[in-house]
Amino acid sequence: MDFPSKRRRSRSLHAILLFCLLFPIGLSFAEEASHDGDSPKFPGCDHPYNLVKVKNWANGVEGETFSGITARFGDFSSKRGEEYLSYLATSKEIYLSQGSLSGSIATVVRGGCDFTTKAEIAQSEGAAALLVINDEEELAEMGCEKGSSAQDISIPVVLIPKSGGQYLNKSIVDGQKVELLFYAPVRPPVDFSVIFLWIMAVGTVVCASVWSEIANSEETNER
């Protein structure tokens, strides 16, 4: 009788089957580049939060690319993988500007008022988009309050970490011509890291099963 060996073999097969079932799930999550977030939704303030990239050039020289996140409101509709916005950035405080933001991406530091108010002022001054510089290194969700006029905001609103904002502002303050490009990168339909981990996991289970069979055969022969 070799019931323990059969039970071990059965457990190994079950483990392999489980990994095979979980593998497609891992692939489906690889395509996700957005999330719904925890902030409340209201009319005009119900967009998912999309992770985006912010490229920049100072006097024509490409600088560091930053990660950013879109707001719950504003327009950043299905332009994934394409060049979406490329305009001049400005460091002028949007509350003091008087139509001087026309065609530019307005930059503003987080704080002082809510995100929708900042976006409304930037849009009214002719800005093509609003870049919010966070006061921390983490990316924060930009939601809106109930009763706000978020549905009237049609420009893209993107937030970047504090260090990214400091980098851009230095170039602007130094008098350099700063250009920005917002884009949502296309995620590959297959995450190759998931495939690699899956192969490792299945290989480990198979090797363990084969080794168990070899060990059991040697024990049987010794008897």
VONUBA-812482 format. One record per residue (C-alpha): x, y, z. Coordinates in steps of 0.001 Angstrom, whole numbers, padded with zeros to 6 digits, always signed. Each point is the difference from the previous one (the first is absolute). Layout:
BEGIN
XYZ
...
This chain:
BEGIN
+000000+000000+000000
+001307+003420-000977
-002842+002283+001091
+002236+002825+001368
+001772+000251-003358
-003298+000222-001858
-001263+002671+002370
+003155+002054-000541
-000344-000375-003752
-003632+001114+000196
+000898+003075+002042
+002685+000946-002547
-002455-000282-002873
-002524+002126+001883
+002647+002669+000599
+000944+000084-003691
-003670+000293-000952
-000446+002895+002431
+002935+001911-001516
-001379-000568-003492
-003348+001435+001072
+001548+003061+001652
+002307+000766-002932
-002662+001553-002298
-001198+002126+002922
+003499+001402+000377
+000085+000831-003693
-003293+001868+000183
+001276+002214+002823
+003132+000766-002042
-002103+002167-002320
-001277+002237+002788
+001531+003500+000098
-002851+001665+001860
-002047-000450+003140
-003316+001241+001256
+001305+001426+003269
-001777+000581+003285
-001126+003597-000450
-003744+000610-000507
-001482+000444-003459
-002259+002811-001175
-001212+001134-003433
+003056+001109-001936
+002234-001408+002710
-000173-003705-000698
+003067-000792-002113
+002406-002783+000960
+003472+001004+001121
+002436-000662-002840
+003742-000333+000433
+001787+002176-002555
+003511+001034-000960
+001209+003595-000129
+002941+000637-002320
+001756+003348-000002
+002532+001959-002026
+001987+003037+001180
+001323+002071-002905
-000539-003028-002228
+001945-002417+002216
-002089-002896+001260
-000013-000394+003762
-001234-002564+002465
-003385-001637-000597
-002374+000107+002970
-002918-002169+000996
-003296+001767+000573
-003666-000655+000616
-003073+001584-001564
-002837+001569+001971
-003486-001332+000580
-001164+002841-002271
+001233+001705-003180
+000693-001471-003413
+002651-002610-000559
-002108-002240-002182
+001151-003002-001990
+003288+001256-001400
+001997-002890+001391
+003430-000392-001496
-000278+003174-002052
+001573+003396+000498
-002792+001804+001775
+001258+003409+001063
+003195+001849-000709
-000063+003630+001020
+002139+002522+001814
-000109-000121+003781
-000275+003130+002104
+000936+000587+003620
-002285+003005+000467
-002463-000276+002873
-003330-000674-001670
-001904+002206+002437
+001961+003079-001125
+000110-000659-003727
-002167+001950-002411
-000396-002002-003143
+003727-000673-000142
-000431-003780+000044
-001419-000306-003505
+001265-003200-001603
+002189-000900+002971
-000064-002715+002618
-000471+001869+003262
+002000-001301+002947
-001118+000485+003570
+000967-001391+003386
-002579-001999+001922
-001754+001850+002817
-001838+003265+000558
-003250-001139-001596
-001535-003143-001427
+001064-001617-003255
-003114+000984-001948
+000449+003691+000867
+003577-000105-001271
-001148-001683-003210
-002868+002460-000523
+002317+003007+000312
+002643-001530-002270
-002651-000804-002609
-001539+003480+000210
+003457+001490-000632
+000350-002028-003189
+002313-002748+001249
+000097-003168-002085
+000482-002147+003107
+000835+000194+003691
+002994-001679+001613
-000325-000265+003780
+003175-000479+002029
-000647-002117+003072
+001423+001010+003388
+001166-003586+000539
+001786-002634-002062
-003040-002239-000273
-002637+000370-002689
-003310+001147+001475
-003526-000383-001315
-001500+003276-001203
-003717-000215+000697
-002619+002707+000402
-002634+001177+002434
-003712-000496-000495
-001538+003012-001675
+003193+001042-001770
-000053+000959-003671
+002284-002869-000974
-002191-000779-003009
+001046+003333-001518
+003707-000853+000083
+001162-001210-003403
+003795+000277+000285
+002211-002881+001160
+001151+000198+003618
+003059-002017+001029
+001832-000263+003323
+003708-000829+000348
+002213-000589+003073
+001687+002849+001867
+003460-000804-001375
-001272+000113-003576
-001505+003420+000566
+003204+001321+001539
+001936-001258-003015
-002322+001763-002446
-000237+003232+001970
+003773+000301+000150
+000171-000029-003785
-002840+002507-000262
+001484+002362+002592
+003354-000198-001803
-001727+001442-003036
+000131-003130-002133
-002686-000828-002536
-001796-002963+001549
-002281-002254-002026
-002106-002820+001405
-001620-003056-001492
-002722-001978+001760
-000722-003508-001221
-001510-003214+001284
+002366-002886-000792
-001475-003117-001553
+000368-002945+002337
+000952-003274-001756
-002812-002581-000069
+002430-002485+001532
+002127+000796+003028
+003159-002032-000605
+000910+000155+003680
-003226-001889+000712
+000981-002644-002558
+003439-000356+001575
-001442-000386+003491
-002546-002508-001288
+002719-002094-001656
+002071+000077+003187
-002962-001028+002127
-001080-002845-002259
+003601-001127-000439
+000499-000094+003753
-003114-002107+000498
+000955-002382-002814
+003563-000405+001285
-001282-000646+003507
-002389-002617-001327
+002706-001722-002075
+002452+000062+002898
-002635-001515+002255
-000556-002815-002488
+003759-000669-000281
+000402-000057+003764
-002930-002371+000404
+001384-002321-002703
+003386-000149+001746
-001666-000806+003315
-002010-002758-001658
+003116-001508-001640
+001891+000021+003298
-002744-002064+001549
